[in-house]
């Protein structure tokens, strides 16, 4: 720290923001979408669950990092790519609990590749052969590497 970084004006206390976000995690916002929107019958139960979880917020995923990086670079994400992985509130990469369901859904919806946290590499033993044969895993160990691979910049 240098003296010129200090201010005699108001500053932003990050600890307060972290505590506020932690407190918000105690609340459930998954039903709030029903106040303003009606989810169509074309969505299956899995899609509805995903939409509600996205609306509820309080967790940032690798897909969000990829979307922001894509917007900054003004470049599209590779076609047929499924993006897996979450970030903790501290910005640490979190492994996916199970690869079976997300990879099955991605294969059913035409994905040809899946961006997967490196920590999940050992979980491929649980995935059926037909999925592994049709969806190529692309591993990453940090959010920036994930974003670069998603745009084909590796």
Secondary structure per residue as TSV (DSSP state, phi and psi in degrees):
chain	resnum	aa	ss	phi	psi
A	1	X	-	360.0	140.3
A	2	X	-	-119.2	158.2
A	3	X	G	-59.0	-35.9
A	4	X	G	-69.1	-11.7
A	5	X	G	-82.9	-15.9
A	6	X	-	-81.5	155.9
A	7	X	-	-130.4	156.6
A	8	X	S	-106.9	12.4
A	9	X	S	-106.2	-173.3
A	10	X	-	-67.4	145.2
A	11	X	-	-121.4	171.7
A	12	X	-	-104.1	120.8
A	13	X	-	-94.2	108.1
A	14	X	H	-66.5	-34.6
A	15	X	H	-56.9	-38.5
A	16	X	H	-64.6	-43.4
A	17	X	H	-61.6	-43.8
A	18	X	H	-60.6	-44.0
A	19	X	H	-65.7	-37.9
A	20	X	H	-64.5	-43.7
A	21	X	H	-66.0	-39.0
A	22	X	H	-62.8	-39.6
A	23	X	H	-66.7	-37.1
A	24	X	H	-65.6	-25.0
A	25	X	T	-63.4	-21.5
A	26	X	T	-73.7	-15.8
A	27	X	S	-99.1	147.4
A	28	X	-	-106.0	120.2
A	29	X	-	-112.5	14.4
A	30	X	T	-66.3	-26.2
A	31	X	T	-90.9	-5.7
A	32	X	G	-63.9	-25.6
A	33	X	G	-62.7	-29.2
A	34	X	G	-65.9	-20.5
A	35	X	G	-69.1	-28.9
A	36	X	T	-120.2	-19.9
A	37	X	-	-136.0	158.2
A	38	X	-	-120.7	119.8
A	39	X	-	-77.1	128.4
A	40	X	-	-68.6	163.0
A	41	X	T	-72.6	-12.7
A	42	X	T	-72.9	-12.7
A	43	X	S	-87.4	131.0
A	44	X	-	-82.2	175.9
A	45	X	H	-59.2	-38.3
A	46	X	H	-64.9	-41.6
A	47	X	H	-65.7	-41.7
A	48	X	H	-60.9	-43.1
A	49	X	H	-61.1	-42.5
A	50	X	H	-65.2	-41.7
A	51	X	H	-63.8	-46.3
A	52	X	H	-62.2	-40.5
A	53	X	H	-65.9	-39.2
A	54	X	H	-65.0	-41.7
A	55	X	H	-66.9	-36.0
A	56	X	H	-64.2	-31.5
A	57	X	-	67.2	-148.0
A	58	X	S	66.0	3.1
A	59	X	-	-139.3	133.7
A	60	X	E	-102.5	132.2
A	61	X	E	-106.7	169.5
A	62	X	H	-61.4	-32.4
A	63	X	H	-60.0	-36.7
A	64	X	H	-65.7	-43.1
A	65	X	H	-60.7	-44.1
A	66	X	H	-63.0	-42.3
A	67	X	H	-62.7	-43.9
A	68	X	H	-65.0	-45.7
A	69	X	H	-62.1	-40.2
A	70	X	H	-62.1	-41.2
A	71	X	H	-67.4	-40.7
A	72	X	H	-64.2	-44.5
A	73	X	H	-79.4	-11.5
A	74	X	T	53.8	47.7
A	75	X	-	-136.2	141.4
A	76	X	-	-79.6	151.1
A	77	X	-	-71.2	149.0
A	78	X	-	-56.5	141.7
A	79	X	T	-67.9	147.6
A	80	X	T	68.5	29.8
A	81	X	E	-108.8	128.2
A	82	X	E	-99.7	133.1
A	83	X	E	-112.6	121.9
A	84	X	-	-117.2	155.1
A	85	X	-	116.8	147.8
A	86	X	E	-125.9	166.9
A	87	X	E	-118.2	143.1
A	88	X	-	-77.0	170.9
A	89	X	T	-62.3	-23.6
A	90	X	T	-86.1	-3.6
A	91	X	S	92.4	9.9
A	92	X	-	-84.0	145.1
A	93	X	E	-72.9	132.1
A	94	X	E	-112.5	134.7
A	95	X	-	-70.7	158.0
A	96	X	-	-78.7	138.7
A	97	X	S	-62.0	-45.9
A	98	X	-	-144.0	138.8
A	99	X	S	-92.2	-19.7
A	100	X	H	-58.0	-56.7
A	101	X	H	-65.8	-49.8
A	102	X	H	-60.8	-38.4
A	103	X	H	-71.3	-34.6
A	104	X	H	-63.8	-45.8
A	105	X	H	-62.6	-43.5
A	106	X	H	-64.5	-40.4
A	107	X	H	-64.1	-43.9
A	108	X	H	-61.0	-27.1
A	109	X	T	-100.5	13.4
A	110	X	T	92.7	7.8
A	111	X	-	-68.4	141.9
A	112	X	-	-110.1	-17.8
A	113	X	E	-137.2	154.2
A	114	X	E	-134.6	125.5
A	115	X	E	-82.7	116.0
A	116	X	E	-127.8	135.9
A	117	X	E	-58.5	139.5
A	118	X	G	-56.4	-32.9
A	119	X	G	-61.8	-20.0
A	120	X	G	-89.9	4.3
A	121	X	G	-56.8	-41.0
A	122	X	G	-69.0	-19.9
A	123	X	G	-74.9	-6.7
A	124	X	G	-68.4	-14.4
A	125	X	G	-66.7	-23.6
A	126	X	G	-82.9	-17.1
A	127	X	S	-86.0	137.2
A	128	X	-	-66.5	154.6
A	129	X	H	-60.3	-38.3
A	130	X	H	-66.0	-31.9
A	131	X	H	-72.2	-47.0
A	132	X	H	-60.0	-33.9
A	133	X	H	-69.8	-31.0
A	134	X	H	-103.7	-19.7
A	135	X	S	-121.8	111.2
A	136	X	E	-79.6	128.2
A	137	X	E	-80.2	140.2
A	138	X	E	-122.5	111.0
A	139	X	E	-89.2	148.4
A	140	X	E	-141.7	153.9
A	141	X	S	-116.3	-8.0
A	142	X	S	-151.5	159.0
A	143	X	H	-58.4	-40.1
A	144	X	H	-65.3	-41.7
A	145	X	H	-62.7	-39.1
A	146	X	H	-60.5	-46.1
A	147	X	H	-63.0	-43.3
A	148	X	H	-64.8	-42.6
A	149	X	H	-66.7	-35.7
A	150	X	H	-65.1	-28.2
A	151	X	T	-95.0	-1.4
A	152	X	T	76.6	28.5
A	153	X	-	-101.3	10.2
A	154	X	-	-78.7	360.0
